[in-house]
Amino acid sequence: MSAAASSSSSSSPSSSSKEVTKSDGEVETTSSKAEEGEKEQQQQQQQQNDDDDNDDNLRMRQALLDFRNRYEQLKHNPCFVSEIVVRGNKRTREKLIKNCFEKRVEKCGNLEEIKDELLKGREELEKYNIFKGINVTLDAGSEENYVPNGAKIIVDVAEKDALTLKAGTFVSQSGEGTVEITGGLKNAVGCAERIDFELIRGHEKSASYALHWEQPRVLRSDIATALRIFQQHNCSVRHSSFHETGRGLSFHLSSPERPATLEYNLVWREITDPTRFASRAVRKMCGHSLKSSIVHTLGGESEDDEEEEGVKIGKNGNWWWNVRTELAGLNPIFDSTTEAFVKSECHAKYTRAFPERVNDFLPEKMKHSLSWQIGARAGVMLPLRKEFYTSTPTSSSSVVRGSNIADRFFMGGVGSLRMFEPHGAGPCDARREKDSTFSSPSRTPSSPGVSVSGNLTPPRSVQSSSPYDSLGGDVIVSGTASVKMDIPVEKLRNIGVHGHVFVNAGCLIPHEQKVKHTFKASNFRDSLRASCGAGIVWPLPVGNIELNFGRVLLANSTDRVVGSKFQAGLAASLSA
């Protein structure tokens, strides 16, 4: 009895384990079937969605086909616009929007002509750049004002935000770091106008404050006008020991459809010597002056690239040029403070890929990556004062008299003459010595009555720079030749970074007593500067950031050249 019981009890665990195993198997089988059912249901739902999408696409295509067939039947039927309705304009004046369509459609006689003019009117409205979206609908005329064969134009617009604000840090071509803040209102009055303020501060005490008004498409033309009222402070202490302050206004005419711009400037300027250690030539130019000038700019370019497997090879070459001409001295009162001169400057570039036979010697990844570029810059400034052509020079510094130092050409820097410091090449004059003593108080034109004693110490910016002031020149000729190539880092290639090998040369000449003496061959020979090297270039909309390694080939002992063989800087877009 006990044995049977024992046998029965011992067999219970075995049977229960089998039951558990069987139960687990049933659970697993049930869960797998549920997952398969869900997947099948999802596939059926996806198939249903795809079928619905296909049906929608078929209906849309059929509707579009029906519309086109209907349009082809009616496009030559008599039709004219009897009403224009504008919706969504919260700030923009309704008349501004209607003007883009009224004159265009008033002479249309059928649906086809109206459609063509509506597309042109919409394109004209987009050029104001004040709308996020524009939708133009041609509908049947309203029943209230029913006119036979009449149609109604409905213009729905969505306006852009009125307030704009942006800030950034930049480095000027002269090497000064700046902080710029700009903001303003766009289309606040409803005439598509733009009102901006500008605040710029540099670490070398340069500053600019400006209020800017721009009105696009004046009288429905493609001409835009801009009025700018400003006060600016340009600090050139590090290069030339002077500080320029200008207050005035400018009026600008431009058009995106035309290659020329026209500008009028009226500026009251003051040149000062804040360091009291400026050279004699700079001190002679300190004081006030009035510049009333008109500036004309003309430019052009050629985009003749051919693409082969998505790579631009530029077989026929690309060229770019820009000419800027300024005439100063237009103010009615002509006295000693009036700036009068003619100044013209030209930049040109030409880029072309190497011939195909050169690519045969290159690795596959570098094929079509080599191109060469030449650039040139030429400028001349002629003072329009009688004294410039009749006075007799009395000292060596008189050679550069006649033009204001703030208007002259300068040479040196990444965008002008590489391996020279900004404004570091060309005519110069010695600054005052730190330990100079003066037997009697001297006076500078910028600060009458201020005595300069022998124990003055120049500011840090002057102590750490050259003992010479750059004076600039009235005639400049410079050129550059370079070979561009891709670099092996793909991520850098994708953002436009490339390598180059370059040679730079240039001449900067001040006017002598007679203009014809300025252009003597000996002057160009004596003022020639040159450099060469290689580096990396990162193209940006404002210019090229360059990191170069090179050396100076020709220089004068008074020039400021880069101390090491490395140079980094920004080359402005207009630089040759």
C-alpha positions in Angstrom: 0.0 0.0 0.0 2.7 2.3 1.0 4.8 1.3 -2.0 1.9 2.1 -4.4 1.4 5.4 -2.8 5.1 6.1 -3.1 5.0 5.1 -6.7 2.1 7.3 -7.3 3.6 10.3 -5.6 6.9 9.9 -7.4 5.2 9.9 -10.8 3.4 13.3 -10.2 6.4 15.6 -10.7 7.1 14.0 -14.1 3.6 14.4 -15.3 3.4 18.0 -14.1 6.6 19.0 -15.9 5.2 17.6 -19.1 2.1 19.6 -18.6 4.1 22.7 -18.0 6.2 22.1 -21.1 3.0 21.5 -23.1 1.5 24.7 -21.7 4.6 26.7 -22.7 4.6 25.3 -26.2 0.9 26.3 -26.5 1.7 29.8 -25.4 4.6 30.1 -27.8 2.5 28.8 -30.7 -0.3 31.2 -29.8 1.9 34.2 -29.6 3.6 33.4 -33.0 0.2 33.0 -34.6 -0.8 36.4 -33.2 2.3 38.1 -34.6 1.7 36.5 -38.0 -1.9 37.7 -37.9 -0.8 41.2 -37.0 1.8 41.2 -39.9 -0.8 40.0 -42.3 -3.2 42.6 -41.2 -0.6 45.3 -41.6 0.2 44.1 -45.0 -3.4 44.1 -46.0 -3.8 47.7 -44.6 -0.7 48.8 -46.5 -2.0 47.2 -49.6 -5.3 49.0 -49.1 -3.5 52.4 -48.6 -1.5 51.8 -51.7 -4.6 51.0 -53.6 -6.3 54.2 -52.3 -3.2 56.2 -53.2 -3.2 54.8 -56.7 -6.9 55.5 -57.0 -6.3 59.1 -55.8 -3.5 59.5 -58.3 -5.6 58.1 -61.1 -8.5 60.5 -60.2 -6.0 63.5 -60.0 -4.5 62.6 -63.4 -7.9 62.2 -64.9 -9.1 65.5 -63.4 -6.0 67.2 -64.8 -6.5 65.6 -68.2 -10.2 66.8 -68.2 -9.1 70.3 -67.2 -6.5 70.5 -70.0 -9.0 69.2 -72.5 -11.6 71.8 -71.3 -8.9 74.5 -71.3 -8.0 73.7 -74.9 -11.6 74.1 -75.9 -12.1 77.5 -74.2 -8.7 79.2 -74.4 -9.5 81.1 -77.5 -13.1 82.1 -76.5 -13.7 85.8 -75.8 -12.9 86.6 -72.2 -11.8 89.7 -70.2 -11.1 90.6 -66.6 -13.8 92.5 -64.9 -12.6 92.4 -61.3 -9.4 91.8 -59.2 -9.8 90.6 -55.6 -6.9 90.6 -53.1 -6.9 88.5 -50.0 -4.4 88.0 -47.2 -2.7 91.4 -47.3 -2.5 92.6 -43.7 0.1 95.3 -44.3 0.7 95.5 -48.0 -1.4 98.1 -49.8 -3.9 96.6 -52.2 -3.0 99.0 -54.9 0.6 97.7 -55.0 -0.7 94.2 -55.7 -3.3 95.2 -58.2 -0.8 97.3 -60.1 1.1 94.1 -61.0 -2.0 92.8 -62.9 -4.3 95.6 -64.0 -2.2 97.1 -66.8 -1.3 93.6 -68.0 -4.8 92.1 -68.4 -6.8 95.2 -69.5 -6.0 94.5 -73.2 -6.4 90.7 -73.0 -9.2 89.3 -75.1 -9.2 85.6 -74.4 -8.3 83.0 -71.7 -4.9 82.2 -73.2 -3.8 85.8 -73.2 -5.0 86.3 -69.6 -3.2 83.2 -68.4 0.1 84.4 -69.9 -0.2 87.9 -68.3 -1.1 86.4 -64.9 2.1 84.4 -64.9 4.1 87.6 -65.7 2.2 89.5 -63.0 2.9 86.9 -60.4 6.6 86.9 -61.3 6.6 90.7 -60.9 4.9 90.5 -57.5 7.5 87.9 -56.3 10.4 90.4 -57.0 9.2 92.6 -54.2 10.4 89.8 -51.8 7.8 90.5 -49.2 5.5 87.4 -49.5 6.0 83.8 -48.4 3.4 82.6 -50.8 1.4 83.9 -53.8 -1.6 82.1 -55.3 -3.4 83.6 -58.3 -6.8 82.1 -59.4 -8.9 83.0 -62.4 -12.6 82.4 -61.7 -15.9 83.3 -63.2 -17.2 86.8 -62.6 -19.3 87.4 -59.5 -23.1 87.3 -59.9 -23.5 90.7 -58.3 -21.5 92.4 -61.0 -22.3 90.1 -63.8 -20.7 91.0 -67.1 -20.9 88.7 -70.2 -17.6 86.9 -70.8 -16.3 88.5 -67.6 -13.7 86.8 -65.3 -12.4 87.5 -61.8 -8.8 87.4 -60.6 -8.3 86.3 -57.0 -4.8 87.0 -55.5 -4.1 85.2 -52.2 -0.9 86.3 -50.5 0.9 85.3 -47.3 3.2 88.1 -46.0 6.7 87.6 -44.6 7.5 88.8 -41.0 7.9 92.5 -40.7 10.7 92.4 -38.1 14.3 91.3 -39.0 17.3 91.0 -36.8 20.7 89.4 -37.3 24.2 89.6 -35.8 27.6 88.2 -36.6 31.3 88.6 -36.2 33.6 89.3 -39.2 37.2 90.1 -40.1 37.8 92.9 -42.5 40.4 92.7 -45.2 42.6 95.0 -43.2 42.6 92.4 -40.4 40.3 94.1 -38.0 37.7 92.0 -36.2 34.2 93.5 -36.1 30.8 92.8 -34.5 27.9 93.7 -36.7 24.2 94.0 -35.7 21.5 94.8 -38.3 17.8 94.9 -37.9 14.8 96.7 -39.2 11.3 96.6 -40.6 10.2 95.1 -43.9 7.0 96.3 -45.6 5.9 98.1 -42.4 4.2 100.9 -44.3 2.8 98.6 -47.0 4.8 99.9 -50.0 7.3 97.0 -50.0 9.9 99.3 -48.4 12.7 98.2 -46.1 14.0 100.2 -43.2 17.2 99.0 -41.5 19.6 100.1 -38.9 23.2 99.0 -38.8 25.7 98.9 -35.9 29.3 97.9 -36.5 32.1 97.9 -33.9 35.7 96.9 -34.4 38.3 96.0 -31.9 40.6 98.8 -33.2 37.9 101.5 -32.5 36.4 101.4 -35.9 32.6 101.9 -35.8 29.7 102.6 -38.1 26.1 103.6 -37.4 23.6 103.8 -40.3 19.9 104.2 -41.1 19.0 102.7 -44.4 15.8 103.0 -46.5 15.3 100.9 -49.6 12.5 101.1 -52.1 12.4 98.4 -54.7 10.8 98.7 -58.2 10.2 102.4 -58.2 7.3 103.4 -60.5 6.9 99.7 -61.4 10.3 99.7 -63.0 13.2 97.3 -62.2 15.1 100.1 -60.5 15.6 100.1 -56.8 16.5 103.2 -54.8 18.3 103.3 -51.4 19.0 106.2 -49.1 21.5 105.8 -46.3 22.4 108.2 -43.5 25.5 107.3 -41.6 28.3 108.1 -39.2 31.4 106.0 -39.5 34.8 105.9 -37.8 37.6 104.1 -39.7 40.7 103.4 -37.6 43.9 103.2 -39.6 46.2 103.8 -36.7 48.0 100.4 -37.0 48.8 101.0 -40.7 49.0 104.8 -41.2 48.5 106.5 -37.7 45.3 108.3 -38.6 41.7 108.1 -37.7 38.9 109.0 -40.2 35.4 110.2 -39.1 32.7 110.7 -41.7 29.2 111.9 -41.5 26.9 112.1 -44.4 24.4 110.4 -46.7 24.3 108.4 -49.9 21.7 107.8 -52.5 21.9 104.6 -54.6 20.3 103.4 -57.8 20.5 99.8 -58.9 18.7 97.1 -60.8 19.1 93.3 -60.8 18.4 93.3 -64.6 21.2 95.8 -65.4 25.0 95.4 -64.9 25.5 99.1 -63.7 24.8 101.0 -60.5 24.8 104.7 -59.7 25.5 106.3 -56.4 25.8 109.9 -54.9 27.8 110.5 -51.7 27.9 113.6 -49.6 30.3 113.2 -46.7 31.9 115.6 -44.2 35.2 114.0 -43.1 37.8 114.6 -40.5 41.3 113.1 -40.4 43.0 113.1 -37.0 46.2 111.9 -35.4 45.1 110.2 -32.2 48.5 108.8 -31.4 50.5 112.1 -31.8 53.2 110.0 -33.4 52.0 110.1 -37.0 54.5 110.9 -39.7 54.9 114.4 -41.2 53.1 113.4 -44.4 50.1 112.1 -42.5 49.9 115.1 -40.2 49.9 117.5 -43.2 46.6 115.8 -44.3 44.8 116.1 -40.9 41.8 118.3 -40.8 38.3 118.6 -42.3 37.1 118.0 -45.8 33.9 117.7 -47.8 33.5 115.1 -50.4 30.5 115.3 -52.8 30.9 112.6 -55.4 29.1 110.4 -57.9 30.1 106.8 -58.4 29.3 104.6 -61.4 30.0 100.9 -61.3 29.8 98.5 -64.2 30.5 94.8 -64.3 30.0 91.6 -66.2 30.8 87.9 -66.1 30.6 84.8 -68.2 29.4 81.4 -67.0 30.4 79.0 -69.8 31.0 75.8 -67.8 30.3 72.4 -69.4 29.4 69.5 -67.2 30.6 66.0 -67.6 29.3 63.4 -65.1 28.3 66.2 -62.8 31.8 67.9 -62.8 32.3 71.4 -64.1 35.3 71.4 -66.5 35.1 74.9 -67.9 36.6 74.1 -71.3 35.9 77.6 -72.7 36.9 79.5 -69.5 35.1 81.9 -67.3 35.8 85.6 -67.0 34.7 88.3 -64.6 35.3 92.1 -64.6 34.3 95.2 -62.6 35.0 98.9 -63.2 34.3 101.6 -60.6 34.6 105.3 -61.5 34.2 108.2 -59.0 34.0 111.9 -59.7 34.4 114.1 -56.6 34.1 117.9 -56.3 30.4 118.4 -57.2 29.5 120.7 -54.4 28.6 124.3 -55.4 31.1 125.9 -53.0 34.6 125.0 -54.0 37.2 125.9 -51.3 40.2 124.4 -49.6 38.1 121.8 -47.8 36.6 120.4 -51.0 37.8 117.1 -52.3 38.1 117.1 -56.1 39.4 114.1 -58.0 38.7 111.5 -60.6 39.3 107.9 -59.6 38.9 104.8 -61.6 39.6 101.2 -60.7 39.2 98.0 -62.7 39.3 94.3 -61.5 39.3 91.3 -63.9 39.7 87.6 -63.6 39.9 84.7 -66.1 39.7 81.0 -65.1 40.1 78.0 -67.3 40.6 74.2 -66.9 43.8 72.6 -68.1 43.7 70.7 -71.5 42.6 67.1 -71.7 46.1 65.9 -72.3 47.1 67.1 -68.8 44.3 65.0 -67.3 45.8 61.8 -68.8 48.7 62.1 -66.4 46.6 62.5 -63.3 44.9 59.9 -61.0 41.3 59.2 -61.7 40.1 61.2 -58.6 42.0 64.3 -59.7 40.9 64.4 -63.3 39.3 67.7 -64.3 40.3 69.1 -60.9 43.1 71.3 -62.1 42.5 74.8 -63.4 44.4 78.0 -63.8 43.5 81.6 -63.0 44.9 85.0 -63.8 43.7 88.2 -62.2 44.5 91.9 -62.7 43.8 95.1 -60.9 44.5 98.6 -62.2 43.6 102.0 -60.9 44.4 105.7 -61.2 43.4 108.8 -59.3 43.9 112.3 -60.6 43.3 115.3 -58.3 41.3 118.1 -59.9 43.0 121.0 -58.1 45.1 123.6 -59.8 47.7 123.6 -57.0 48.5 120.0 -57.6 49.8 120.8 -61.1 51.4 124.2 -60.4 52.9 124.1 -56.9 56.6 123.4 -56.4 57.6 120.6 -54.0 59.4 121.8 -51.0 60.2 118.5 -49.2 60.3 114.8 -49.9 56.8 114.4 -48.4 55.4 116.8 -50.9 55.7 114.0 -53.5 52.5 112.4 -52.2 50.5 115.6 -51.7 47.4 116.4 -53.8 45.1 113.6 -52.8 43.6 112.6 -49.5 45.1 109.6 -47.8 41.6 108.2 -47.2 40.9 108.0 -50.9 44.2 106.5 -52.1 45.0 103.0 -53.2 46.7 100.6 -50.8 48.5 97.3 -51.5 49.3 94.3 -49.3 47.3 91.5 -47.6 45.7 88.2 -48.6 43.3 89.9 -51.1 45.9 92.2 -52.6 49.5 91.1 -52.3 50.0 87.9 -50.4 52.8 87.5 -47.8 52.7 91.2 -47.1 50.8 92.6 -44.2 47.6 94.7 -45.0 48.6 98.1 -46.4 52.2 96.9 -46.0 53.7 97.6 -49.4 54.3 100.9 -51.1 55.1 104.5 -50.2 55.6 105.3 -46.6 57.0 107.9 -44.2 58.7 107.6 -40.8 56.7 108.0 -37.7 57.9 110.2 -34.8 60.4 108.6 -32.6 59.4 107.6 -29.1 62.3 109.4 -27.4 62.2 112.5 -29.7 62.5 115.8 -27.9 61.1 119.1 -29.2 62.6 122.4 -28.2 59.3 124.1 -28.7 55.7 123.0 -28.5 54.5 121.8 -31.9 50.9 121.8 -33.1 49.1 119.4 -35.4 46.4 120.5 -37.8 43.9 118.2 -36.2 44.3 119.5 -32.6 45.4 123.2 -32.5 46.8 124.3 -29.2 47.9 120.8 -28.1 51.6 120.6 -27.1 53.6 117.5 -27.9 56.2 116.9 -25.3 59.3 114.6 -25.4 58.0 112.1 -22.8 55.0 110.8 -24.8 54.7 107.1 -25.3 53.0 105.7 -28.4 49.9 103.5 -28.0 50.4 99.7 -28.0 49.1 99.4 -31.5 51.8 101.7 -32.8 54.6 100.2 -30.6 54.0 96.7 -32.0 53.9 97.7 -35.6 56.3 99.2 -38.2 58.0 102.6 -37.5 56.6 103.7 -40.9 53.2 105.0 -41.9 51.7 103.6 -45.1 50.8 106.5 -47.4 49.1 104.7 -50.2 49.4 105.7 -53.9 47.6 107.3 -56.8 48.4 104.6 -59.4 48.2 100.9 -58.8 48.8 97.9 -61.1 48.8 94.4 -59.7 48.4 90.8 -61.0 48.2 87.3 -59.8 48.5 83.9 -61.4 47.5 80.7 -59.7 46.8 77.0 -60.2 43.8 75.5 -58.4 43.5 71.8 -57.4 41.2 69.5 -55.4 42.4 68.2 -52.0 42.2 64.5 -51.0 39.8 65.1 -48.1 36.3 64.5 -49.4 34.4 66.4 -46.6 36.5 69.5 -47.3 36.0 69.1 -51.1 32.2 69.0 -50.5 32.2 72.5 -49.0 34.5 74.0 -51.7 37.8 73.9 -50.0 40.7 73.5 -52.5 44.4 74.1 -52.8 46.3 76.6 -54.9 49.8 77.6 -55.9 50.2 81.4 -56.6 52.5 84.2 -57.8 51.6 87.8 -57.0 53.2 91.1 -58.2 52.2 94.7 -58.0 53.2 98.4 -58.2 51.9 101.3 -56.1 53.0 104.8 -57.2 52.3 108.3 -55.8 51.9 111.3 -58.0 54.9 113.5 -58.6 54.8 117.1 -59.4 53.7 116.4 -63.0 51.4 113.6 -63.9 53.5 112.5 -66.9 56.4 111.9 -64.5 54.3 109.4 -62.5 54.1 107.0 -65.4 57.8 106.7 -66.1 59.1 103.2 -66.4 61.6 103.7 -63.6 58.8 104.4 -61.1 57.2 101.0 -62.0 60.5 99.2 -61.8 61.4 100.7 -58.4 58.0 100.1 -56.8 57.6 96.5 -58.0 56.8 94.0 -55.2 56.3 90.2 -55.7 55.6 87.0 -53.7 54.9 83.3 -54.3 53.6 80.3 -52.3 50.9 77.7 -51.9 48.0 77.3 -49.6 44.4 76.3 -48.9 41.3 78.3 -49.9 37.8 78.2 -48.5 35.4 80.2 -50.7 32.6 82.0 -48.9 29.9 84.5 -50.2 31.9 87.4 -48.6 35.2 86.3 -50.0 37.9 83.6 -49.6 39.5 82.5 -46.4 43.1 81.6 -47.2 45.9 79.9 -45.3 49.1 80.3 -47.2 52.7 79.3 -46.9 55.1 81.3 -49.1 57.9 83.9 -49.3 58.5 87.4 -50.5 60.4 87.7 -53.8 60.7 91.5 -54.1 60.3 94.1 -51.3 61.6 97.3 -49.9 63.3 97.6 -46.6 60.4 99.8 -45.3 57.7 97.3 -46.3 55.8 95.3 -43.7 56.1 91.6 -44.6 54.7 88.6 -42.8 57.2 87.6 -40.0 56.7 83.9 -40.5 56.2 82.0 -43.7 52.5 81.4 -42.9 49.7 83.9 -43.6 46.0 83.6 -42.9 43.3 86.1 -43.9 40.2 87.0 -45.8 40.3 88.0 -49.5 37.3 90.1 -50.5 35.3 89.1 -53.5 36.4 92.1 -55.6 40.1 91.4 -55.1 42.1 90.4 -58.1 
